[in-house]
Amino acid sequence: MRRPHPNSMNNPTLETIFRRRSIRRYTDQPVEPEKLDLLMQAAMAAPSAMNCKPWEFVVVTDPEKLAQFRKRLVFGNRNAPAAIVICGNPRLSPNPAARLFWQQDCSLAAQNILIAATSLGLGTVWIGVHPVAEFVHVVRDVVSLPRHVIPLALIYVGYPAETKSSRTQYDATRVHRDKYSKK
Ligand SMILES: Cc1cc2nc3c(=O)[nH]c(=O)nc-3n(C[C@H](O)[C@H](O)[C@H](O)COP(=O)(O)O)c2cc1C
């Protein structure tokens, strides 16, 4: 049985936020297509600068492509049955000022995926891609991205084969009240 996190005040949203952990071992169970669709719904509920939504997503379940990620991404050797490539496409953002915020916009969509997946009993891990040129090249190549579409991150998704404890990493010294103070 899952124990509520001591700081969650029985709030199910906080529970899910505290329960989200990076999962790096997965069972063979495929992720239901409906759940992958729900993750896309969650992603696109995220806020974005001037609501420009400069994101696109590549949902990958092809075992050959997943094997390529495992082999070619040095920090991405994980056995998940699905992956989502989070992409920024500046051409989707008509406003030049808003375009500058594509990484924040796409990161918020990604975080929505991580939290939604946790709530659906799935595990995830963010694999960093942008701004490492070599990782960008690999991901572009595996999923055939055009030059102007930038892969920000790869998120592996699957059913967890490891358990991790729910937690916050709260640190009072990182919080300043009204003005920045040396502690
Ligand atoms: C920008 C970013 C890049 C990351 N890159 C990787 C990665 O390449 N491989 C990996 O296994 N985890 C990666 N992670 C996951 C972090 O290692 C993980 O979030 C951190 O250790 C905290 O653990 P937790 O997610 O369980 O809370 C990345 C996370 C972020 C936000």
The ligand as a Gaussian input file, in Angstrom:
#p B3LYP/6-31G(d) Opt

LIG

0 1
 C       17.416000      18.554000     -17.835000
 C       17.494000      17.154000     -17.254000
 C       18.325000      16.223000     -17.851000
 C       18.371000      14.921000     -17.351000
 N       19.117000      13.993000     -18.020000
 C       19.099000      12.714000     -17.606000
 C       19.753000      11.699000     -18.380000
 O       20.324000      11.980000     -19.444000
 N       19.708000      10.428000     -17.932000
 C       19.058000      10.092000     -16.770000
 O       19.048000       8.895000     -16.408000
 N       18.416000      11.024000     -16.014000
 C       18.408000      12.320000     -16.413000
 N       17.704000      13.257000     -15.712000
 C       16.992000      12.889000     -14.483000
 C       17.725000      13.399000     -13.226000
 O       18.922000      12.673000     -13.042000
 C       16.780000      13.248000     -12.009000
 O       15.628000      14.021000     -12.221000
 C       17.445000      13.674000     -10.694000
 O       18.505000      12.815000     -10.363000
 C       16.457000      13.702000      -9.514000
 O       15.864000      12.427000      -9.311000
 P       14.289000      12.225000      -9.413000
 O       13.861000      12.542000     -10.842000
 O       14.035000      10.797000      -9.044000
 O       13.618000      13.170000      -8.462000
 C       17.622000      14.560000     -16.195000
 C       16.789000      15.521000     -15.604000
 C       16.704000      16.791000     -16.136000
 C       15.753000      17.790000     -15.514000

